[in-house]
């Protein structure tokens, strides 16, 4: 039984497979988007516990960062300012921390 939902935005099959597998081990369901507009649409209508963005998408990845940060829907709130977001060279991860 999943305990959370993550949005994974990437066009790379290897990246998708690796993150999906890792998230499944943590009992987190994954919604995968291959296109930024589709990801933004999902951010506007669903609640996510984590958002993972492949930075290989280039400048388009910034649109997702903006949407997460400026979301008026309050469906996802990053835990800190944009400068505090966790990043690796190829991926950024936003996580909403909750107590269960």
Secondary structure, DSSP 8 states (H G I E B T S, - for coil): --SEEEEEE-S-HHHHHHHHHHHHHTTEEEEEESSHHHHHHHHHHS--SEEEEEGGGTTHHHHHHHHHHH-TT-S---SS-GGGSEE-SSEEEEE-----
